[in-house]
Amino acid sequence: SSGSREAQRLIFKYTHYGDLTRYLSAYFDPKSAQASKQEAKAYSEIALSMGIEPQEGLFCTDVLGEAQAASKA
């Protein structure tokens, strides 16, 4: 998501399926990603900060360009 980390927490906390935050290990906004989240580099940096390879993570977004960038990482 391109929203703030707090907004992301709230979205996943209050879903039709209940609180999903226990399934998420981190939240990232454009600043914490250290690059535009429409660039593959952002997802490589996010993965690196979590100690994983990009293909080991599940990146959730509602923005097509971000999903495409994550797929390229």
C-alpha positions, -999 to +999 in steps of 0.1 A: +000+000+000+011+036-006-006+047+027+010+053+060+020+023+082-007+033+107-034+033+080-022-001+068-025-015+104-060-002+107-071-017+073-059-052+083-071-049+119-108-042+109-117-065+080-148-086+073-127-116+084-116-101+117-081-089+128-056-101+102-026-082+117-013-114+133-005-127+098+016-097+089+052-092+100+058-057+088+043-026+072+061-003+048+054+031+034+073+049+006+098+064+030+106+032+048+109+013+014+137+038+005+125+040-031+092+045-049+071+015-043+065+014-081+102+004-085+115-032-081+143-018-059+119-009-032+109-045-028+145-057-029+152-033-001+122-043+019+132-080+016+167-072+026+156-054+057+136-085+067+165-109+060+147-127+031+148-129-007+121-109-025+105-142-038+101-154-001+078-125+008+042-118+001+037-082-008+001-070-005-011-039-023-041-023-040-019-005-066-012-024-098+021-006-104+033-017-070+023-053-076+042-053-109+073-038-093+072-064-065+069-092-091+100-079-108+121-078-076 
